[in-house]
Amino acid sequence: MGSMNVSEAVASRRSIRAFLDKPVELSVLRDILDKARYAPSGCNFQPWEATVLAGEPLRELREKIRGVAPQDPKEYDFSAPEASPPHLARLHQVGASMYTAMGITRDDKAARDTFTNANIDSFGAPAVLLCYFPRFMKEPQWSDVGMWLQTIMLLAREAGLDTCPQEFLSFYSRIIKEFIGVSDETHIFFCGIAFGYRDPDAVVNQFERERVALDDNITFTGF
Ligand SMILES: Cc1cc2nc3c(=O)[nH]c(=O)nc-3n(C[C@H](O)[C@H](O)[C@H](O)COP(=O)(O)O)c2cc1C
């Protein structure tokens, strides 16, 4: 495989929701995570922590979660801009685009729920990174963790791998933390990152995700 520049890694990354039945080598994941240590963080705190599962332990965790109701209270609320029509419209666009591509109609709630629940198996990904950090971390450190995760997802592209970030897994934070031996008292679970090789034929990996035009969100002054 030829090497990939950053623009190519950014352009070819998309959230993958159908993976090939092909394992991911530990050495490849170690290399990605080793490089990602150089992601920036305020005060160089490097607040991120993670456990990466594959094989039998991953199968076991999925079995533990399957059929269990999402935890209440939630670990955190990821539906923050719910009150904002423009943000909500973006969510609806990506959902509509995805389900239309899959041939799932708007009123077929059962089919949508079934697909949402495919998050439990990380859409068939052979490895999953489970990301958490100390509860005392505040908004700036959440942002640091996000930068680390995106660094990982771009390095994954360079290594020929694909990813899907999964805050869905936070519905099962307590079960996950207990399973991997992380204290619920001291640590907040943020999300999973599914790792694997994309199924290039799956329509769910091909639908269009719209983006806001550059000048709608960014202002340039003084040039
Ligand atoms: C922190 C984070 C959590 C996410 N959680 C989920 C998830 O639980 N399930 C899912 O299918 N996609 C999840 N996504 C993917 C987003 O839906 C996706 O990034 C967005 O629609 C843009 O599409 P793209 O990643 O293909 O460019 C998540 C993305 C981020 C950044």
The ligand as a Tripos MOL2 file, in Angstrom:
@<TRIPOS>MOLECULE
LIG
   31    33     1     0     0
SMALL
NO_CHARGES

@<TRIPOS>ATOM
      1 C1        -17.5160   11.4940   19.3110 C.3       1 LIG1
      2 C2        -18.3080   10.8240   18.2180 C.ar      1 LIG1
      3 C3        -19.2130    9.8480   18.5350 C.ar      1 LIG1
      4 C4        -19.9400    9.2020   17.5350 C.ar      1 LIG1
      5 N1        -20.7790    8.1780   17.8700 N.ar      1 LIG1
      6 C5        -21.3850    7.4470   16.8990 C.ar      1 LIG1
      7 C6        -22.1410    6.2880   17.2400 C.ar      1 LIG1
      8 O1        -22.3220    5.9410   18.4070 O.2       1 LIG1
      9 N2        -22.6430    5.5430   16.2330 N.ar      1 LIG1
     10 C7        -22.4690    5.8920   14.9220 C.ar      1 LIG1
     11 O2        -22.9500    5.1580   14.0460 O.2       1 LIG1
     12 N3        -21.7660    7.0010   14.5720 N.ar      1 LIG1
     13 C8        -21.2180    7.7600   15.5290 C.ar      1 LIG1
     14 N4        -20.4620    8.8660   15.1930 N.ar      1 LIG1
     15 C9        -20.2590    9.1960   13.7840 C.3       1 LIG1
     16 C10       -20.9840   10.4530   13.3320 C.3       1 LIG1
     17 O3        -22.3340   10.1690   13.0900 O.3       1 LIG1
     18 C11       -20.2830   10.9490   12.0720 C.3       1 LIG1
     19 O4        -18.9700   11.3700   12.3980 O.3       1 LIG1
     20 C12       -20.9870   12.0930   11.3570 C.3       1 LIG1
     21 O5        -22.2740   11.7060   10.9340 O.3       1 LIG1
     22 C13       -20.1770   12.5480   10.1310 C.3       1 LIG1
     23 O6        -19.9500   11.4470    9.2790 O.3       1 LIG1
     24 P1        -18.4950   10.9010    8.9270 P.3       1 LIG1
     25 O7        -17.8010   10.5130   10.1950 O.co2     1 LIG1
     26 O8        -18.7560    9.7010    8.0380 O.co2     1 LIG1
     27 O9        -17.7610   11.9870    8.2300 O.co2     1 LIG1
     28 C14       -19.7700    9.5670   16.1780 C.ar      1 LIG1
     29 C15       -18.8570   10.5940   15.8710 C.ar      1 LIG1
     30 C16       -18.1310   11.2170   16.8650 C.ar      1 LIG1
     31 C17       -17.1370   12.2740   16.5030 C.3       1 LIG1
@<TRIPOS>BOND
     1     1     2 1
     2     2     3 ar
     3     2    30 ar
     4     3     4 ar
     5     4     5 ar
     6     4    28 ar
     7     5     6 ar
     8     6     7 ar
     9     6    13 1
    10     7     8 2
    11     7     9 ar
    12     9    10 ar
    13    10    11 2
    14    10    12 ar
    15    12    13 ar
    16    13    14 ar
    17    14    15 1
    18    14    28 ar
    19    15    16 1
    20    16    17 1
    21    16    18 1
    22    18    19 1
    23    18    20 1
    24    20    21 1
    25    20    22 1
    26    22    23 1
    27    23    24 1
    28    24    25 2
    29    24    26 1
    30    24    27 1
    31    28    29 ar
    32    29    30 ar
    33    30    31 1
@<TRIPOS>SUBSTRUCTURE
     1 LIG1         1 GROUP 0 **** ****
